[in-house]
């Protein structure tokens, strides 16, 4: 577990510091907006990944709860829909951030 966490931390540090090193060059293409494009892709991708995991866990646990106690399906369904809406809002926030970043790319 610790070894896996170390790899994730190292890759995260690499992808965070890589744009800083690239833009530090003098005479480089400072006007290019590849950093914004990568940020927009990461915003949508990570938000979608998190939402997919959250929705899968929510749907699985709700299905298991209804299977254990079918009489509570009505009250569990309302909580299920509310949870799905709140989870989906995270993906919408990621999309809004990505659209704002895409708007900053020089054309």
Helices and strands as residue ranges (DSSP letters): H 2-23, H 34-68, G 70-72, H 73-103
